[in-house]
Each structure stands twice: as structure tokens, then as C-alpha cells.
Amino acid sequence: MSTYSNLSIELIGTGEQDSTWGTTTNVNLGTSLEESIVGTTTIAVTAGDTPVSLNTSSNATQPVRNLRLNLTGSGGSTGTLTLPTTAAGGVNTFVKNYIINNASNTAITARAGASDAGVLIPSLKSTFVYTDGTNLTYAIDYHSGTVVSSDVTITGGSINNTTIGAGTPSTGAFTTLNATGATTLDGDVTIGAGSGQSVTHNAGTVTIPNDLIYSGTGAITQPVGTEVQRPSGVAGMFRYNSDSGEFEGFTDAWGSIGGGASAGGAVYENTQTIAANYTMTSGTNGHSVGPITINTGITVTIPTGSSWLVSP
């Protein structure tokens, strides 16, 4: 009498199916084995639980036997796909690898049985998983020398000998980060553990939500530009003005940031030309050594109660 394997492939009993065993064998080879090796099937996942069954006594085509499961539909925040926990005959644990492609518009959790936490597959992403009939887990959790061309989320561990983005892979420990979009760094980040290491961001904005501490003995190079090249001001901005040759910051307007005196602390210098509109901070006074030239079209605004003294 025929029995059935883990994948519900019919195993013909000794001496059975005389003159007809070829039909069973052809179905085994052309359907059962082919589905498990190269087969793809589409499963519509809806809100709640979508179970996928295994016919334990048939070598006919079965969705759960396919290598690749293409998930469609709207799973919703609670949408799950539950795979069988027992193999053909209800005796052995159901064991299989899957490539699961989530083509739906929501994240879907795939699992083996109601008590299994399973794996979360984001919308429009694919993953490689393994089920032992009790738990569904990621089939691969280690990559060596792998090139990734899509989004990557790193939840722990370290990055070694890696260049992210265009360029030649580094030869040191995480020497260059070439990011082409907005980059968010969550948690503690250490940069510069070795000589010559850096983080280069070629486009977008790097946002660091907490304190940024520089513990080395080097220097910080600030953005350098002319007054025409000033960005739209936001309170707290800081840059070096190449026209005036001094650092400047922005509160309500761009203004110079006081520094030390020259000539061993004896001389404080100011430029002789005002080339950009200037509004003195309310409640303060100013002092310049003249002569001072205000360029055509430029306005200097002194608030009520404030004074600007230009001495010869």
C-alpha cells in the first residue's frame, strides 16, 4: 500500500500498481518534486489568519509544497499566514524551506501554528525561511561578503570591512559610509577608532537626535561660504563667512560670532564694509571702528532702545 513522504509525495508499496506505477511516478516527478524545487504559487492573505493546508494523502498539486509563496491581498495589521505543522500521514513534523515574497500592501507574519511567533515580512519584500513544524524562522542569519542593493536595518552587532554605497570596499574596519539618502543613526555610534577613519555622507541630511561628543584632539571643519551662499537661516546654524573672514551664526538673522583679539590679544578687528542686510539684536548695543561703508541696497537696522557707535 502506498505511503506518503514529508512533502506528500506518493511512495508506491512493493509490488503495487502493476502496469500503472508510471502514472504515479510521473505525477511525483512532474508535480510534487517540481513544485518543491522550482514551484511558485500565489496565496491571497486577508485580515486575521490565512491557514494553508497540506493534503496528507495526495501527490497532486498543493500550494504549500511550492518553494516560493507569493503573498497578495491586504493582510491588515493582524494578517498572518499559517503553514502546516505536521507532514503527510500526521506522524512526522513538517520540514521545509520557503522563499516568501510579500506582494501585498501590508506587512504579514508567517508562522507554523498558532503558538509560533513566526517572522514578519514587510510589504513588497522577500525572505528565505525554514519551518521545522513547530517554528518558522529565517533560514539565513549570517552574510559574508554580501552585496545588498535595497534597504538594510541593523539591529545589533557590528559592521567590519565594509563600504556602504558606491566605491571600492574598504580594507580597514568600517572606514567609509557612503550614504546617498537621509541617514538616521539610532543608539551609540563610535567613529574614528583607528587612523584615518571617517563617515562620508554625499547627499541628504544626517540627523543625530542626541548629544554629539568629539573626544579627539583634532579639529572640526565648519561649512565655508560667501554671504551670497548662506542657506535659509534656522536658529542655531553656524558657519564660516569667507567674505568677512569670520565665523557667523543665525538667530533672527546672520551675525558675526565674537572671537579672540589679534596681536596677542591687543587688537580687535572689524571689516570696513557692510555687504549684507543686518539687524542688531534687540536689547543690545554695537561698536565699530570707522570708516564704515554700507553698500548700495543694504540696510542696517538698529532696534528701538539700542545704539550703534562708529568711532573714528
Secondary structure as GFF3:
##gff-version 3
##sequence-region A 1 312
A	DSSP	beta_strand	3	4	.	.	.	ID=ss1
A	DSSP	beta_strand	10	11	.	.	.	ID=ss2
A	DSSP	alpha_helix	21	27	.	.	.	ID=ss3
A	DSSP	pi_helix	28	33	.	.	.	ID=ss4
A	DSSP	alpha_helix	34	38	.	.	.	ID=ss5
A	DSSP	beta_strand	40	44	.	.	.	ID=ss6
A	DSSP	beta_strand	49	51	.	.	.	ID=ss7
A	DSSP	three_ten_helix	63	65	.	.	.	ID=ss8
A	DSSP	beta_strand	68	72	.	.	.	ID=ss9
A	DSSP	beta_strand	80	83	.	.	.	ID=ss10
A	DSSP	three_ten_helix	88	90	.	.	.	ID=ss11
A	DSSP	beta_strand	96	102	.	.	.	ID=ss12
A	DSSP	beta_strand	108	112	.	.	.	ID=ss13
A	DSSP	beta_strand	119	121	.	.	.	ID=ss14
A	DSSP	beta_strand	126	131	.	.	.	ID=ss15
A	DSSP	beta_strand	136	138	.	.	.	ID=ss16
A	DSSP	beta_strand	163	164	.	.	.	ID=ss17
A	DSSP	beta_strand	176	179	.	.	.	ID=ss18
A	DSSP	beta_strand	183	184	.	.	.	ID=ss19
A	DSSP	beta_strand	200	201	.	.	.	ID=ss20
A	DSSP	beta_strand	206	207	.	.	.	ID=ss21
A	DSSP	beta_strand	224	225	.	.	.	ID=ss22
A	DSSP	beta_strand	238	241	.	.	.	ID=ss23
A	DSSP	beta_strand	246	250	.	.	.	ID=ss24
A	DSSP	beta_strand	254	256	.	.	.	ID=ss25
A	DSSP	three_ten_helix	263	265	.	.	.	ID=ss26
A	DSSP	beta_strand	273	274	.	.	.	ID=ss27
A	DSSP	beta_strand	278	279	.	.	.	ID=ss28
A	DSSP	beta_strand	286	289	.	.	.	ID=ss29
A	DSSP	beta_strand	293	294	.	.	.	ID=ss30
A	DSSP	beta_strand	300	301	.	.	.	ID=ss31
A	DSSP	beta_strand	308	311	.	.	.	ID=ss32
###
